[in-house]
Amino acid sequence: MPSGIRFTTRSALQATLVILLMGALIIAVAPRPLTAQRAAPSDTPAVLVAPFLLENDDQPTIMVEWLRLTAEESANDAAIEVSALRYRTAADEPDLPVIVLTDSPLNGRTLTEMGEQFLALSAIFGGQSDIIMMEPRGMGDARPRLSCSQRFGNFFTNPPTYRRIATRLGDYYAHCYQQWQDAGIDPAAYNAQEMANDVDAMRRALGYEEINLLGIGYGSHVGAALIKAAPESIARAALLLVQGPDQLTVLPADVENQLALLESRINADPVLGPQMPDFRATVAAVLDRLSAGPITVFTDDPVSGLPVQVPISRGDIQYVTAQALANSTQRSLPARYAEMAQGDYSWAARQALTYRRQAGDNLTPVMVRCASSAGPARQEAITTQAEEALLGNAINGVWAELCPRVGDPALDEAFRNPLTSDIPILLVSGSMDALAPAANAEAMLTGLENGREVVIDGASHEMLDEALPQLALLLTEFFYSEGIASAEQPVTAAFTLEPVGIEPVNALLNWEGEYFNNDEVAGPPALTRQDSMIDFSWGTEAPAPEVTADNFSVRWTIVRELPAGTYHLNVFGDGGIRVWINEVPVLDYWDMEIPTAHSVPLNLGRGPHTIQVEYRPGEGNAAVRANMVLTSRYPDWKAEYFTNPDIQGEPAVVRNEESLNYTWGQNEPIPGIPANNWSVRWSSRTAFDQMAYRFTIQAAGGVRLWLDGVLLIDSWNEQEMRTLSARSQVMEAGEHDLRIDYAKTDLAGRVQLGWQPAIPGRTPQAVFRGPTRARIGQNVLLNAGESVADQSELVDYAWEWGDGATGAGIQAEHVYEEAGIYSVTLTVTDDQGRTNATSGQIRVDEEPTAPNPLSAPDAAIDSLRLGTVGNVMNFDARQSDSTNPIITFAWDFGDDTTAGAAQVTKSYSVPGVYNVTLTVTDDQGLQGTDSRLILIGQAPPPVPSSEQLIPTATPVAPTPLPATPTPAPAQQEAPPGGEATPVGEMTPTPTFTPVTGESPQPTPTPTLPGEVPVTGNPPTAVIQATINGAPVQVIGNDERGEIVQVQANQQIVFSALMSGTGGAPLAENGYQWIASGTVYNEPEITLQFPAAGEYTIQLTVTNQNGQSDTTNWTVSVP
């Protein structure tokens, strides 16, 4: 291990993480008889190492290492730094480390944004190898990032031509390039060759003689350069989404081939094939329609959500189609082209808006593309192929035109020469990837003596998301065994085409136009004709020879079958305009004389609709446009709201809703629906795995649930808040129909739906129903009949009434003698001995009290914030406050476990930081939430027996330290770097001063004469800090230790519980903190810093072998 570097370790991810992250079990393979070797620490680059909490929504937070390397100096002596994340394996004999090179210079994602990907790779390799994911120059936390000071102006008013895009982008990046040159940084140093050198420097800095290499996309491009430059340091290399030395610029012929592959899949589809027998002809027809010039499309801006007018051209369609052929979007291309063939260009307009914003604020992507630009032969092929290709050279955009504006930083021909190597190299491509086609790997394979190619059928450039289980098998077999048996059979990924809609959605084509020689749309029309679209700019000319130029009006009419949904009617008129839908006026600006644009939301049911638009010019030029856009295709839940409680007639409102979790109380659910006497139907097509599921609904009102047309829950009579549950049969894997009907009359509205696998062995679910309010002396009857158990039988029902009394049975009765709010707890036990508890409250008054529908409960968690693996912790919600009785306590412990009682106990099996959430719901359906971060450390090893202990000296008390000044009175101004005050009952009060010299050191433990030599690992001192439960991130590292920055007067908890004790248990007073002269022997201390300055916190951890480790933190207060 290089001198002066502290490595902080945590236990490896438990085996189940592999299944959770990959959705499939990885078959273990025997490791090769290799162990990771550490190089000598001399003559190695400097690297800073700091612990880093990697957070992910679906998994516990894990501790990794954040690395910063000072790369080779550039030509003008300006230092360039790169970053990496490392997960340290816990294997006793680790295999070779795996260095991962990502696609980030092209996709713009930072290391922390790729946390889920890093967790997945850690799960695949972390049991046997260290995992290091590199962040290249100029990206994320690398220094300097080649950020551009100016903001790029987007194209909105006119469709951008190729030349205009190249000019505007060229001006933008030329300014950014000059900005960095003026700052002393050479942007030409940001290229694949230098990035390969950085990887090798990181390898040497970390002390690895030999590595396994995993390059993904652009990372495979850098990986090929590294194999050329340092072949002796690489044992094996796997290159995914292959982009070889001269393959970063895509051949148009490969894109055309991808178009043909997509057409073959369409033709093989029994439904799509007959609907679209010649996909490429449809593409050609759509492009030909735009050859005459651009069109203006009304659509919703994907960023703002507001309706906008977007001019799009043939080049726009070519570009968004070529980009889609590289990723999973191509699965929807048949449906999108079917829409465009009928005149609906809204998808293309939204895509165009997105890509026109893609000019990033970082110069790095431009520099790396230009450095690896195509060689002369490949560029000639690109030019020739683009002339014949249906999509031209759209896949490559305008990057080649930008290179002269940034110094033409192309690498030499030696860099572009084909890769030749005898290293075992695995090349993995997706069959549906136009950006890194399988042809790239086939060409590279010719120079590889020990190369192997695998094509995953159906995978695109999003291979890591589409085929992670298949990749896991391939990579573990390749790195840890002699062959890749899983590739002997075809390797496939799911590729499902989106069906083509029967009716056009936003296509309003072929209007009947009636033109009148007056401005009142009166009398017989002078001309009747078919107008493809309402998109005219006549100026001062007449629309047709039969129509007068200075006094005319037009009526357009169309009858179109439309699906139900929310639409935006978008119109523009230079003059008067009005619109009817099904003879109902929806817009009237007939007396306008100036150009105006209008947008009106409309809710339409499924069926034929008659749309009529009338226009007359104002005093100036004549111009008019009109279209209608469907704003939702119901990707989540289709919600149909009715103004009656019986779900009868046509819905008043139809819209998409993301989830079913609503608390309306006595309020109207959405505008246009009354507060009472209404109903709603939700329907969804949802994917499930092959298993049985338990569906649970919390509802106040009437509710029913259907699964694939089978009624599972039927509680249609309106009732107060209750929990309903039903178990499905074993379902086939795939999509299934869900439907929920809900009705509300007078009660407070509330509904929430959830489901989970009904797995044998799962604990039962306790549920009870009954009154939530009672009077003193009234008999209260509660029923637990809705409690359930999956594949077992409930045998015991135990009640606690909250006043000391208990009960038993599926029904229980009780009389309260005093007023108050009581928490009732039901615990059920099944015939397997498994238990589950739930709690609810009953409010007891002398006289009946009315509920308060406006006062939500206040949830409160009472628990420790620190614990260790296996330690049982208590979580208490009884301090939650509510005007109305609380009927459910819902706990989420952050590790996929939940509970429903007011008081629960819980232990964690994996170290980490967990976000515990408590949600309480009262009998009016109102909710309150509280959350708390819990830090779980590794459990200490068991204490050995007395004969196993090595004799040590009696612990020596710390050397007395001089007394420190008392804090200044509150009314006085604290001196610079003044006192850091412990919070709570800690005494004495220390005074901190800014660091000016060495901090006090702990008194060493003396060595006994003739003492037995100490064996076993020494402890590892690790400091964790939290503010209000949230971790404080380390921002740097220097000779004083790790550095954190906090604000003045914040209360900070410093914890030593993440420290390791090494080969022996913790000694008495084994935690020793020193803070500017004050010594503490607690596992955690709480301090605050009232003045600006720098403060030193020192922790020493000592075990019963007398071994110790010390670490320092510098706390900076700005």
N, C-alpha and C positions, 0 to 999 in steps of 0.2 A: 504494500500500500504506500503510495507516495507520502513523503514526510509532510507533516503539518496539516493533513486533511482528516477531518473527523467524519466518519460515515455513520449515520443514524439509521437503524434497521427496525423493521416491524415484522411480525410473522407473515408468512406468505398467505395469499388469498386462499380461503378454504376451497375445497374441490368443487363445491356446488356452484361457486361463482362462474366456473367454466360453463356449466349447463345454463345458468341464468343469462350469461352474456351471449352465448352462441346458439342457444335453443337446441343443442344436440350434444350428446355425450362424446367426448374425445377419447378415442381408444389409446391407452397408454402403450408406449413402445419402449423397448429396452434402450437405455442410453449407450452411446459409444464409450469405450474405455478411455475417455479423455477427461481431464480436469482443467479448469481455467487457470492459466498461469499469469502471474503478476510480474511485470517487467521491473527492472531496477529503477529506483526513483531518481537517479541522476540524469541530467540533460533532458528533462521532460518539460513540456509547457506547463504553465501555471493554470490551475482550475480551482474555482471556488465552489464549495459544496454546502448546501443548506437544506434542512428538512422542509418539506412542502406537503401541505394537506391537499390531496387531489379529490375534489368533490364531484359526485355524479348523482343525478336525481334518483336513479333506480338502484344504486348500490351504496353500501356504507362508505364513508370517506376513508381513504387509505393514506398512509404516510409513504411518500416517495422522496427522492432527492432532486433538488433543483441545482443544476450545474451551470456555471458560466466560465467559458474558456476565452482567454485572450489569444486570438489567432495571430498568424504572422503579420508583421507590420506591412502596410501597403507601401507603394513606391514613394509616397510623400510622408512616410513615417507616422501616419495617423493610424492608431490602433483600431482594429475591428474585433468585436466580441460576438460570440455565438452562445446559445443556450441549449440545454437538453434536460430531459427528465430521465431519472433512472429508478427502476424498481429492483431492489436487491433480493436475490433468491435466498431462501432459508435452507437450501439443500446443503448437506454436509460435504458432498463432493460435487460442486457445480460443474455443469458442462460449459462449453464456450459461451461467452456473452453474445447476445444478439443486438446489433446496432441497427436501428430502423431509420430509414430516410424516407420522408413523406413527400407528398405532392404540393406542400404548402406554398412554394414560390409562385405556383400557377393558380391555386384555388384560394389563396389569401388567408387560410385558417391558421390560427396560432396554436401553440402547444396546448394551452389550457382549453381552447375550443375543441381540441381533438382528445379531450380527456377520456371519453367513452371508448374511442379507438385504442388508446393506450391501455385502459383497463382490460379490454378484450385481449390484446397482445400479452399483457402480463398474466392473464389467466391461461393463455396457451403455453407460454414459455416459462413463466415465473417459477414453476415448480422445479426447474432444472437449470435455468440460466438467468443471469442478470439481463435486464432489458433496458436499453438506452435509446430514447427517441430524440433525434437531433432536430433542432430548429435552425434553419439555414440563415446565412447572412441576410440582413435587411428586413427580417420578418419578426413579428411578435416582440419578444423581449431582447432580441439581438441589438447590439449597439454598433454604429448608429443605424436606426431605421431610416431608409431613404425616403422620408416623408416629404411631400410637396407642400409648400407654404400656401400656395394659391388653391382655390376651390375651382374644380372644373365645371364649366357651364354646360348644362344639358341641352339636348336638341328636343324642342317641343313644337315649334311653329311650323317647320318644314321637314319633310322626310330627308334625312341626311344621305347625300350621295357618297360613294366610296372616296372620291377626291376630297369632299368637304370634311368627312370624318378624319381622313389622314392629315389634312392641314390643321384642323382644330386640335387634334390630339398631339400632333407634332409640335405645335406652338406651346402647348401646355407642358409636355415632358421636356422640351428643350429648355424652358425656363427652370424647371426643377433640376435638370442636369447641371445647368450653370450655377444654380444655387449651391449645390453640394461641392462642385469644383472650387467655388469661391471660399467655401468653408474648410478647404484642405482635404477633402475626401475624394478619392478617385472612384467614381461609380463603375468604371470598367473592371474593378476588382471583384465585382459581384457577378460571378459566373460559375458554371458547373465545375470547372477545373479547380478553382480556389475553394469551392465548397467541399470538393473531394479532399483537398489538403486539410481543411478544417476537421473533417471526420477522422482522418488519420492522426491529427494532432490530439483530438479528444481521446482516441484510443490510447496513445502513448501517455497522455496525462493521467488517465485512469489506471495505468499499469497493466494493460492487457497486451500480451505478445501476439495473440491470435484471436480472431473474432469470426462469428457467422454474420453475414450481411443480409438484410432484407430491405430492398428498394422498391418503392411504390410510385408509379407514374413518373413524375420528374425525379423522384428519388431513385428510380432505376437508371435514369440518365446520369445522375451523379455517381451512382454505384458503378456503372460501367467505367467512368473515369477513374474511380478509386481502384478498381481491379487492374486497370492499366498501370497506375502509379505505384501501388503497393501490393502486388500480388502475394508476397510472402506473408502478409499479415492476415490474409483471408483464407479460412478453411473451406467454407462453402458460401455460396451466394444464391439467394432466391430473388428474382426480379419479376415483379408483378406489374401489369399494365405497361408493357415494355416500350420504352422510348430510348433507342440506342443512340450512339454518338452522333449520327446524322439523321435522326428520325423525329426530332422535336417539331419540325414543320411537316404537316400532314399532306399526303398525296391525294389530290382530288379523286383519282381513280379508286382509292380505298373507300372514300365516302360514297361514291357511286355503287361500289360493291356492297356496302352496308345497306344502301337503299334497296338493292336487289334482294338481299337477305331478308329484309323486313317484308318485302312483297311476297317472298316465298312462304313466310310464316302466315301472312294474311290469306294467301291462297289455300294453305293447308287447314285453315280454320273453317269448320263446317258452316258457321253462320256468317262470318265476315267475308269469306271467299265469294259467295254469290252476290253479296252486296257491293263489293269493290273488286271486280275481277282483274282490273288493271290499275294497280295503285300508282305506278310511275306515270301512267297517262293522266291520272287525276292530278298529280303534282304538276305535270307540264301544263295542264289546262288552267290551273289556278295561277301559275306564274305568267302564262300568256295573257291572262285577263289584265294583269298589271303592267304589261309591256308598254301600253299606250301612255301610262303615267300613273302617279300615285292616287290613292283614294283616301278620304277622310272617314275615320271610324269613331263612333261614339262608344266609349267603354268606361269601366270604373278603373281608376288608378289603383294598382295593387298596393301602393304605399299609403296614400292618403285615404283611399276608399271613395273619393269624390268622382263624379262623372267628368270626363275630359274628352276632348276631340284630339284624335291621334292620326296624323297623316302617315300612311305606310306605303312602301314601294315594293317592287319586285325584289330588290336587294334585301329588304327587311325579311321577307318570307324565306329567301334562300339562307340567310344567316341563322335565323331561329330554327329552321329545319335541320341544317347541318349540325348545330350544337345539340339539338335533341337526339340526333342519331348516335351521340356518344354516351347517353345516359338513359335512365329508365323512362324519361319522358317519351321516348320513341314508341312506347307501348300505346300511347294515346294518339299518335300521329294519324292513324286511319280515321278515328272519330273527328279529329280536328280538321283534316282535309275534307271530310264529308261535309262539315259545316261550311268551310270556305268555298267549296264547290257550289253551295247554295247561297253564297253571299255573306255569310257570317264570319267576319274577320276579327271578332273580338279577342280571340285567343292570340292571334298574331299581334294585335295592337298592344295587349298587356305584356307580351314577351318583348316587343320592341321598346316599350317604356322601360322595362327592366334592363335590357342590355345597353340602352343609351345612358344609363346611370353607371355603367360598369367601369368607367375610367376612374381607377382608384387613386388614392392620395399617396401612393407609394411608387417609387421609380423602379424598385427591384424587379417586378415581373417584366418590365420592358427590357432591362439590362440582361436578364438571364435568357430571354427569348432571342435577343439580338446577338448575344455571345454565341448561342448555339444555333444560329440561323443556318438555313440549308446551304450546302456546298454547291458549286457551279453545276454539276451534273444533275443533282436533285432539283435545283431551282429551274433548270431547263425543262425537266420532266413536269414540274408543277405548272409551268406556263403553258406547255402543250396540252396537258390533260384538262386544265381549267377551261380551255376553249371549247372542248367537247362535252364537258360535264354538265348535267342538268342543274346542279347547284353551284357551278363555277368553282371559284376558290374561296367560297364563303367560310369554310371551316377555319381558315387561317386569318380571317379578318384583315386588318391593315397593319399588322405588326411589322412586316418587312419594310413598309414605307416609313416607319418611325426611326429605324436604325440610323440613317444618316443624320437625324436631328440630335442623336445622343452619342455622337463620336464614332459610329461604326465599330462597336467593340467586339467584332466577330473573332472567335478563337481560330487558331491556325488549322491547316489541313491535317496535321498530326492528330489533333483532338478528334477530328471527324472520321479518321480511319477506322475500319471495322474492328471490333473487339476480337482478339485471339487469346485463348487461355486454355490451360489444362485443369483449372480449378473446377470442381463439380458445381455446375450452375443450373438452377431450375428456372425456366421461363414460363410464366403463367399469363394467359390472355383470356379475354372474354370474346365469345363469338359475335356479340352484338355491340362492339365498341368501335366507333369510327375514329376516335381520338388516338387510341393505341391499338390498332387492329392486329389480329393474329399474324398478318403478313410481316409485321415488325419482328416478331419473335422468330419466324421462319427464316428471315434474312440474317438475323444475328446468329442463329444456330449453326450456320456453315463454318464459323470460326471457332467453335467451342468443341474441344476434344472430348470433354466429359459433360456435354450439355444435354438437357432433357426439356422438351416442350410439352405443356399441358394446356389445352384449350377448354375452358368451362363453357359448355353450351348454354346459351341464354343469358350469360352474364354481360354486363356493360362496364363502363368506366366506374360505376359505383359497385364494383365487385365486392369490396369489403362489407358492404351492407347486404348485398344480395346472396352471397355465397360464403359467409364466414365459417359455417361448420365444415364445408368441403375444403376450404383453404386451411383450416386448422389441422385436418388430417394430412393434407399434402405437406404442410410445412413441418409438422412434428416428425413425420416419417422421414422427410428429406434431411432435416438437421440432426436427428437423433438415431437414425438407423441407416442401413446400407442401401435401402431401396424405397420406392414409393408405391407400395402395393395397391393403395386406393386408386391410383391412376391407371391400373390395368384394365379397369372397366370405364366406360364413358362417364365423365364428371359433368353434372348438369346443375343448372339453377332454374328456378321457376321463371317463366316468361309468359305472362298472361296479357293478351291484347284487350284494350278497352272496347266494349261493343259500340257500334255506331247507332246513334239515336234514330228512331223511326221518323220522328218529325224534326224539322229544323228548329233550333232553339232561338237563335237571335237573327235568323235570316229573314229579313223583310224585303223580299225581291218581287219584281213584276207587279208594280202598282198600276192601277187603271187611272190615267190622268185625264181630267176633263178641263179644258182651257176655255175661258170666257173672255169676251171682249168688253168687259165692264169690271168694276172693282168690288162687286157685291155677290159674285158667284150666282148670278141670276140668269134666268132664261135658258135657252138651249145652248150647249157648248159649241164654240166655233171649231174645236178640235178635240177628238178623243183618241188617245194613243196609249200604248204600254210603255211605262218608264221603269227601267230596271231598278233604280234607286232614286230616292229623293235627295239629290246632291247637285244643286245647280247654282251657277254664278253667271247670270246673264248680263250683268252690268246695265247698260242703257239699250241693249239690243232686245229684240222680240224673241220669245221662246221658240217660235216657229213662224213660217211665212203667213200662216192663216191667222196669227194672233197679233194684235196691235202691241207696239212697244211701250206706249206711255199710259195705257189704261187697260189692265187685264187682271184676272184672278184665276186661281187654279184650285181644283178639288182632286185629291188623290185618295183612292179607296183600295183596301186590301182585306181579304178574308183569309185568316191563317189559323191553322191548328197549333195551339201552344200548350206546353206543359204548365201545370200549376206552379206558381212561385211569385217572388217579388221581382218586379221589373223596374227599370229606370227608362222613362220616356225622355229622350233628349232631342231638343229642337233648336234651330237657329233661323232667324228670319230678319232680313233687312226690310222691315215693313210689318204688316199685320199678319198674325198667325193664330190658328185655333185648331184644337184636336178633340175628336170624340172617340170613345171606346164603347162599342156596343150601344151606340146612340146616346151615350151619357157624356156630356161635356167634361173634359178633364183639364183643359188648358184654354184660356181665352185672352189673347193679347191682340185683338183685332184692330185696335185703334192706334197701335204703335207706329211711329214714323222713322225710328232710328234702329240700327242693328242691335238685336238683343238675343241672348241665349237662355234657355230655360231647361230645367230638369225636374221631372215629376215622378215620385215613386208610385208604383201601382201594384196591387195584389190581384192576380188573375188566377182563376181556377182552370183546370185542364179542360180543353175543348176548343171549338172554333170561336174566334173573336174577330169582329169587324172593326177595323181601325180607319179613321177618316181624318185627313189633314187638309186644311184650307189655308191659302196664302194669297196676299195681295201686296205688291211692292209699295214702298214708301216714296218719299220725294227723291231719293238718291238712286243708287244702283239696286238692281233686283238680285237677291241671293237668298237661298233657302236650303236647309238640310234637316233631315228628320230620321231617327232610328229609335229602336227600343232594345234594351239589353237586359237579359236575365242575370240578376246579380247573384243567384245561388243555385247550385245544382244539388243541394242537400248532401254534402259529403259526410255529414255526421247524422243528425236526426232531422227528418222532415216533420215539422210541427204544423198542425192544422187546427186553428182556433175557431170555435163556434160560439155564437152569442146565445146559446141555449145549453142546458145541462144534459142534453140527451144525444149529442153528436149527430144532429140531424140537419139535413139540407146542405147547402154549399158552405165551405169554411169562409169566415170573414177575413182571415189572415192566414197566409201560408209562408213559412220561412224556414231557414236552417237554424238549428240550435246545436251547440257543441256537446252538451251533456244535460242530464236530467237531475238537477239538484236545485230546487227552487223553494224559497220561503216568501210567499206573497202576503201572508197575514190577511188583512181586510182590504188590501190594495188591489187595483186592477193589474192583471198580469202583464199586459202590454197595451199601448195606446190603441183605442178602438174597441176594446173588450171590456165589458162592465166588471165591477169588483165582485159581484155575486151572480149566480145563475149563468154560468158559462162552462164550457168543456173543451178539451183538447185531445187530439190523437197524435201520438208520436210513433213514427215508423222508421226502421233502420235495417240495413243489410250489414250484418256484423260477422266478422271472422272468429271462429272458435276452434280450439284443438279437439282431438278425438277423446272425449271424456264426458262425464256427467257434470253438471253445474248446479249450484244453488243460487237462486235469484232471490234478492231481498228488496222489499220496497218499504220505505217509511212514508206514510201518507196521512194527511188529514183531509178527508173528502172521500169520494168514491173512486175506486181504481180497479182496473183489470189488466192482466198481462197475458199475452199470447206468444208462444214460441213456435214458429213454423205452422201457424194456424191452430195450434193446440192450446186451449185455455189452461194456464197454470195457476193463476191467482184470480179469484173472483170475489171482490169485496166492494160491490157497486153501491150499496146503501151508504150514504154519507155518514161517517163517524169521525170522532176526534182522533188525534194523533195516535198511531199504532204502527207496529212493525209486522209486516207480512212476509212469509218466506215459502218457497216451493223448490223442489228438486226436479231437474229434468232427467230424462233417460240419457243413456250414453249417446252423445251426438257424433255424427261423422265430422271429420276435419273439413273446414271450409266455411263458406258464408251461410248464415241462417237469418231468417226473417224474425225480427222482434217488433212487437206492437204493444203500446201501452195506451189505454184510454183512461182519462181522468176527468172527474166532474166536481164542481164546487157550487154549493148554493149559499149557505149562510155562515158556515164555520170558517175559521182562519185557514187559508190555503197553504199547503206544504206537500211536496213530493220529492223523493230521492230514490234513485234506482242504482243497485249495484249487484255484482255477481262474482262468484269465485268457484274454482273447481271443487266438486263434491268428492274429495279424495278419501278413500277408506283410511281410517286412522285419524282423521281430523277431529279435533275436539268438538263436542256438541255446542249448540248455540242456545243460550238462555234468553227467553223473551217472555215478558208478562204484560198483561193489559188490565186496566181498571181505572177507577177515578183518580184524578190528580188533586182534587180538592174535597175537603170533608169538614164537618163540624165536630166539636168536642162531643163525645158520647155516641157518635154515629158509627154504625158497623161498616167497616171498609172491607170489600171483597175483591181480591186480586186473583187472576187466572193465568197460569203458565202453560196453557194448552197449546200455544203456538211455538213453544220451544221445540227444537229439532235436533236430531242426531243423524249423521250420514252412516248408513250400514251398521247401526248399533241401536240399542234400546235404552231410553232414559229410565232409571230405576229409583232416583232420589231427587226430591225438590226441597231445598232448605231455604227458609225465609228469615231475614233479619229486618225488623220493623223500624229500626233507627231510634227506639226509645228503650232498648235493652231487652225487649221481648223477641221471641223467635217463634217460628212455625214450620210446618211440614205439609207436603201434599201438593198435588197439581193445582188445587185451589186452596186459598188461605184467607182467614178472616181475622180482623183485629179492630179494637176500639181504642182510640187515643183519648187520654184524659186531660192533656194540656195542649194549648195552642202552640203552633210553631211549624217550621218546615222540616220534615223528617225524610232522611234518605233510606229508601227500602232497597235491600239487596236480595236477589234470588240467585242461588247457586244450584245448578243441575249437575247430576252425575250419571254417566251411562254405565252399561254392564261391562265395559272394559276398564272402568275406574277413572275415566277421563272426566274433568270438570270444566265448567265455564260459569262465569258470573256476570250479571248485569244489574245496574242500579237505576232507580228513578226516584223522584221526590213526590211527597204528598204534602200539600199545605192544609193545615188544620186551623180553623178559626172558630171563634165563639158564634159568629153569624156568617152566613154565606157572603163571599166577596166576589166581585166581578173581575174577570181577567183584564189585564192591561196589554192590549195588542201592540203597544208602541215601545215597551220597555224590554230590550233584549237582555239576556243574561250576560254576566261577566265571568268568563272561565278563568280559573287560577290553578296552576300546577304547584304542588308542594313536593319537592324531592331533592336529593343530593344532586350536585352537578358533576361529580367525579366518582368513578367506580373502576373496578377491574373485571377482567374476564371471569365469568363464573360466579361473581359476587351477586347475591340477591339484593335488589334495590326496591324500596317502597315508593310508590307513586300515589299521591292523594289528591283528589279533586274536591274534597269537602269544603274547601275555602271558597269555591265558586259561589258567586252571589247572584240571586235572581228574584225579581218580584213575583214572577209566575213559577210554579213548580217545574223543575228540570226533570224531563222524562227519559233522556238518554245521555250517557257519558261515553263518548267515543274517543278512545286512545289510539294513536298511531306512533309506534316506537321507533320508526325510521329504519327498521331492518325487516320489513315485510311482516311484522307481527302486530296484532291489534288486541284490544280488550274493551269491555263495556261496563265495568263496575266503577263505583266512585273511588274505591281503594283497590289497588292491584299491586302485585309484586312481579318483578321482572329481572332476568339476568341476561347478559349479552355473551355471545360465544366468540366474537371477533373484536379486536381492538379497533378503535376509531372514534370519530365524532358523529353523534347521532342527533337528529332533530326530532324531539318528542313533541307531538301535537295533541292537544286536548280540545275537542269540540263538544259543547253542551247545547242541548236543544230543549226548549221549554214546551209547555203544552199548547202554546200559541204558534208553534213552529219557528219561533225566533231562535237565533243561534249566537253563541259567543265562542271565541277561539283563543287559546293561549298556546305558546310554544316555548321550548327550552332546549338548548344544546347541552348534551350530556357527553362528557369525555370519558371514554373507557380505555384504560391502560391494560398492558399485559399482566397477567397474574404472576406474583412472585413464585419461584420454585419452592417445593416443600422444605421445611426446616429439617436438616439431618439430625440423626441421633447424636448424643453427646460424644460417643466414641469416634464419630466421623469428623468432629470439629477439630480443626487445627488450632493449637494453643495460640492465643494472641494476648497482647497486653491489655490491661484494663483501660477502657477509653479515657483519654485525657481531656479535661475540660478546656475549652478555648482560652487562649491567653486573654486576660482582662483588657478591654479596650478603653481608651480615654472617653470620658463622658462627652456627650455631644450637646450643643446648645439646644435649649428648648425652642419650640416654634414661636415665631413672632405673633403678637396678638392679632386677632382677626381683622381689627381696623387698620393695622399697619400694612404697608406694601411689602410683600415678600421679596427678599434679595434675589438677584439673578441666580438661577440654579438653586433655589431655596429648598425647603424641606420636602421630602417625599413621605407622606403620612400614611402609616398603616391604617386600614379601615377596620372598624369593629372593636373587639376587645383587646387587640394586640398591644402590648407594652414592652419596653419603653418606646416612646415616639422617636424614631431616628431622624436625623437631619441629613439630607443628601446634598452634596455639592457637585458641580460639574467636574468631570474627570480631568485631573491635571497630572496625575502620576500613577503609580501602581496602586491597585486595590489591596486591602488586607488579605492575607492568605490564611487558610485554616491551619491550626496547629497540627503538625503531623503526628501520627501514631508511632511511638518508638518500636524498634525491632528488638525482640528478646534474644539474648545470646543463645546460640545453638538452636534457633527456631527452625522447624521443619520447613523446607522450601515450599512456597505457595504454588499450587497448581490450579488449573481451571481458568476460565475466561474472566478478565477483570470486568467491573461494572461499566456501564455507559451512562454518563450524565446527560440528560435531555431536559431542556426547559420548554414548557408549553405555557402560553399566556392567552387569556381570554378577557374580553370586555363585554359585559352583559351577555355572557355565554358564547359570544362569537370569537373564533380564533383570531389572534393577532398574527399577521403574516410577516415573515422575515423578509426584509428588503435588501439585505446585503451582508457582506462578510469581510472582515479585515483582520489585522494581527491582534486586535482586541477581542475578537469573537464575532458572533452574529449580531446584526443590527436590526432594531425595530423602531418604528416611529409611532408615537401616540400624541394625543393632544393634552394640554395642561388640564389638571384636575379630573382626569378620567380615572375611575377605579379599575385597577388591573389585577386579576388573579394570576399569580405565577405558580405553576404546578410542576412538581418533580415526578408525578406518577407515571409518566411515560418512560422514565429511566429504566434501564436494565440493571439487574444486580449481579450479572455474570455467573460465575460457578458456585456461588454461595448465597444464602439469604442476606437480607439487609441487616447491618449491624445496628445496635442501639444508637439512637441519634445519628442514624446513617444518612439522613438528609441534612446538610448544613449549608445554609444560605448566608452570604455576607453582602450587606447593602450599605456601603460607605460607613463602615465601622460598627454596624450592629449585626449580631449573629442570631440566626433563627434555626431551630431544629424541627421544623414542621414540614409535612409533605407539600403544603401550599401556603403562600403568603399573599396578602392583598395590600397593595400600595397605590398611592396616587402622587403625581408630580405637579406641584402648583406653579412652577416657574420654568422658563425656557432654559435649556442646557443639555448636557449629555451625562448620563448616569450609568454606573456599572452595577450589574446584578451578577453575582457569582454563586454557582451551585457546585457542591462537592458531594458525591455519592460514595459511600463506603460500605463494603460487605463484611461478612463475618470472617473472611479470610484475611482481613486487613487491607485488601486491595481497594483502590479508590480511583475516581476519575473526576476531573473538574472541567466545567465549561463556563464561559462568560457570555453575557448578553450586554450590549450597549443600547440603552434606551435614549432615543433622541426626542426631545420636546422642542418643536419649532417655536 
